[in-house]
Amino acid sequence: MSNKSKSSANKPQSGAKSARKPGELSRFQKIVIVLFVVVFALSTLAGALASVFQSTQSGESVELNVESIDAQYEGDAADLEAKVSENPEDSESLRTLGDTYMTWGTYVTVLATTDEETSHANELFDKAIATYDSLLALGENSDVSVNRAMCEYYQGDTSTAINDLEALTESDPDYASSWLNLGVIYQAQDENEDAIAAYEKAVELDPEGEQGVKDSAESRIESLQETSDEDSDGTSGEGTSDDGTSGEGASDETSSDDSEN
């Protein structure tokens, strides 16, 4: 990976993109979060979410907003906090607690309509990061490290997330999910060459798709190559978002939990 990528988050972006407030997520970042919610949350925290979707399927009117999401997660988080308080080395409860705060935060981020609700989401990500730190203190875990970095990304701290993921690819270069998620953030920063290199590394490390990384990485490579071909033909204006990503396949992003759970 080129050295330039380490400071990619601080480079001025080309084109007439509108400035975002500090901590405000781009459309591309929200796509990443939505995919995380759909895949990860449903697979690992089905209990809390099942009532929401079951109610919807049964014909009941359920309004998904920050208040209703808080109601879904507050009880579970409190129970897990109690378990961790009794046994700070309960790694299973720590992991579930961190994942609960992370998923809760992603829902609030997507549904937030006020600065207060956005701050609430960031506080949840802070709790997830603190919980993951406690878990990491019990032993090295690349899966947890990826989730921690993605919490930083969802908070809008792209530079730190990149640095942490780059460090992880150096300390555990064979972990495919870290390369995939690093590619996602590179792509969001329009660092497409670095993104493709990261995706290719992810495919190399997951040739049979056993980690659930290969298909997503290959899809992103294909999308970027198509965009590059369109740029060469002078037709890049069609079918692209304001984040420089192709509309087709933009929902293939995953967090480490998509592949691990």
C-alpha positions in Angstrom: 0.0 0.0 0.0 1.4 3.4 -0.9 2.5 5.8 1.7 0.2 8.5 0.3 -2.8 6.6 1.5 -1.9 7.3 5.1 -2.8 10.9 4.7 -5.6 10.4 2.2 -8.3 11.5 4.6 -6.7 14.9 4.8 -6.4 15.7 1.1 -8.7 18.1 -0.5 -11.1 16.3 -2.8 -11.4 17.2 -6.4 -14.7 18.4 -7.9 -17.4 20.7 -6.5 -18.5 18.6 -3.5 -20.4 20.4 -0.9 -18.7 20.8 2.5 -20.0 18.7 5.3 -20.2 19.6 9.0 -17.6 17.9 11.3 -18.9 14.4 12.1 -21.6 14.5 9.4 -21.6 11.4 7.3 -21.6 11.3 3.5 -24.1 9.3 1.5 -21.5 6.7 0.9 -20.8 6.2 4.6 -24.5 5.9 5.3 -24.7 3.2 2.6 -21.9 1.3 4.5 -23.8 1.7 7.7 -27.2 0.5 6.3 -25.5 -2.6 5.0 -23.9 -3.2 8.3 -27.3 -3.0 10.0 -29.0 -5.3 7.6 -26.4 -8.0 7.6 -24.7 -7.8 10.9 -27.5 -6.7 13.2 -29.9 -9.3 11.9 -27.4 -12.1 12.3 -25.9 -11.3 15.7 -28.5 -9.4 17.6 -31.7 -10.9 16.2 -33.4 -11.0 19.5 -33.6 -7.2 19.9 -34.5 -6.6 16.3 -36.9 -9.5 15.8 -39.7 -7.7 17.5 -39.4 -4.7 15.2 -39.5 -6.8 12.0 -42.1 -9.3 13.3 -44.4 -6.5 14.2 -44.0 -5.0 10.7 -44.6 -8.3 9.1 -47.7 -9.0 11.2 -49.3 -5.8 9.9 -48.8 -3.6 12.9 -47.6 -0.1 12.3 -44.2 0.4 13.8 -42.4 3.7 13.4 -38.7 3.3 13.2 -37.2 6.3 14.8 -34.5 7.0 17.4 -36.9 6.7 20.3 -38.1 3.3 19.1 -34.6 2.0 18.5 -33.5 3.2 21.9 -36.3 1.3 23.4 -35.1 -1.9 21.6 -31.6 -1.7 22.9 -31.6 0.1 26.3 -32.7 -3.0 28.2 -30.2 -5.4 26.5 -27.3 -3.0 27.0 -28.2 -2.5 30.7 -28.3 -6.3 31.3 -24.9 -6.7 29.5 -23.4 -3.8 31.5 -24.4 -5.6 34.7 -22.8 -8.8 33.6 -19.6 -7.0 32.7 -19.6 -5.1 36.0 -19.8 -8.4 37.8 -17.1 -10.0 35.7 -14.9 -7.6 33.7 -13.1 -10.5 32.0 -16.3 -12.0 30.6 -15.2 -11.8 27.0 -18.4 -13.1 25.6 -20.5 -10.4 27.3 -18.0 -7.7 26.4 -18.2 -8.7 22.8 -21.9 -8.7 22.7 -22.1 -5.4 24.6 -19.7 -3.8 22.1 -21.6 -5.1 19.2 -24.9 -4.0 20.8 -23.6 -0.4 21.1 -22.2 -0.4 17.6 -25.4 -1.7 16.0 -27.5 0.7 18.2 -25.3 3.5 17.1 -25.6 2.6 13.4 -29.4 2.7 13.6 -29.4 6.0 15.4 -27.0 7.5 12.9 -29.2 6.5 9.9 -32.4 7.7 11.6 -31.0 10.9 13.2 -32.7 14.1 12.2 -31.2 16.5 14.8 -27.8 17.4 16.1 -28.8 16.0 19.5 -29.6 12.6 17.9 -26.4 12.6 16.0 -24.5 13.3 19.3 -26.4 10.4 20.8 -25.2 8.1 18.0 -21.6 9.2 18.6 -21.9 8.6 22.3 -23.0 5.0 21.5 -20.0 4.6 19.2 -17.8 5.9 22.0 -19.3 3.2 24.3 -18.7 0.6 21.7 -15.0 1.7 21.3 -14.5 1.7 25.1 -16.0 -1.8 25.3 -13.9 -3.1 22.4 -10.8 -1.6 24.1 -11.6 -3.7 27.3 -12.0 -6.8 25.1 -8.7 -6.1 23.3 -6.9 -5.7 26.6 -7.8 -9.4 27.3 -6.1 -10.5 24.1 -5.4 -9.6 20.5 -8.5 -9.9 18.2 -8.4 -8.6 14.7 -12.1 -8.9 14.3 -12.7 -6.6 17.2 -10.1 -4.2 16.0 -11.9 -3.9 12.6 -15.2 -3.1 14.4 -13.5 -0.6 16.5 -12.0 1.2 13.5 -15.4 1.1 11.7 -17.0 2.8 14.7 -14.5 5.6 14.3 -15.4 5.8 10.6 -19.1 5.9 11.4 -18.4 8.8 13.7 -16.8 10.7 10.8 -13.2 10.2 12.0 -12.0 8.9 8.7 -8.4 9.6 9.2 -8.1 7.7 12.5 -10.1 4.8 11.1 -7.7 4.6 8.1 -4.6 4.7 10.3 -6.0 2.0 12.6 -6.9 -0.3 9.7 -3.6 0.2 8.0 -1.9 -0.6 11.3 -4.0 -3.8 11.5 -3.0 -4.9 8.0 0.6 -4.6 9.1 0.2 -6.4 12.4 -2.1 -9.1 11.0 -1.6 -9.0 7.2 -3.5 -12.2 6.6 -6.8 -11.1 8.0 -9.0 -10.5 4.9 -11.7 -8.4 6.5 -9.3 -5.6 7.5 -8.3 -5.2 3.9 -11.9 -5.2 2.7 -12.9 -2.5 5.1 -9.8 -0.5 4.4 -10.7 -0.6 0.7 -14.2 0.7 1.5 -12.8 3.7 3.3 -10.2 4.4 0.6 -13.0 4.3 -2.0 -15.1 6.7 0.0 -12.1 9.1 -0.1 -11.7 8.6 -3.9 -8.4 6.8 -3.4 -9.5 4.3 -6.0 -6.1 2.8 -6.8 -5.5 2.1 -3.1 -9.0 0.8 -2.8 -8.5 -1.7 -5.6 -5.2 -2.8 -4.2 -6.9 -3.4 -0.8 -9.8 -5.3 -2.4 -7.4 -7.5 -4.4 -5.5 -8.3 -1.2 -8.8 -9.3 0.4 -9.6 -11.6 -2.5 -6.1 -13.1 -2.3 -6.6 -13.9 1.4 -10.1 -15.3 0.9 -9.9 -17.2 -2.4 -12.7 -19.6 -1.6 -14.9 -17.0 0.1 -14.8 -18.8 3.4 -14.5 -15.5 5.3 -17.3 -14.0 3.4 -15.0 -11.3 1.9 -14.2 -12.5 -1.6 -17.5 -11.7 -3.3 -17.9 -8.2 -1.9 -14.3 -7.3 -2.7 -14.6 -8.6 -6.3 -17.9 -6.7 -6.7 -16.2 -3.5 -5.6 -13.2 -4.1 -7.9 -15.5 -4.6 -10.9 -17.5 -1.4 -10.0 -14.3 0.7 -9.7 -12.9 -0.7 -13.0 -16.2 0.1 -14.8 -16.1 3.6 -13.4 -12.5 4.0 -14.5 -13.4 2.8 -18.0 -16.2 5.3 -18.1 -13.8 8.1 -17.1 -11.6 7.1 -20.0 -14.5 7.4 -22.3 -15.6 10.7 -20.9 -18.9 9.3 -19.6 -18.2 9.3 -15.9 -20.9 11.7 -15.1 -23.6 9.1 -15.5 -24.4 6.6 -12.8 -22.1 8.0 -10.1 -22.8 9.4 -6.7 -21.3 12.5 -5.2 -18.8 10.3 -3.4 -17.3 9.1 -6.7 -18.7 5.6 -6.4 -20.9 3.8 -8.9 -24.5 3.5 -8.0 -24.5 -0.1 -9.1 -23.0 -2.3 -6.4 -22.7 0.5 -3.9 -24.4 -1.7 -1.3 -21.8 -4.4 -1.2 -19.9 -2.9 1.7 -19.4 -5.0 4.9 -17.9 -4.8 8.3 -15.9 -7.5 9.7 -19.0 -8.9 11.4 -20.6 -9.7 8.0 -17.9 -12.2 7.4 -17.4 -13.5 10.9 -20.9 -14.1 12.0 
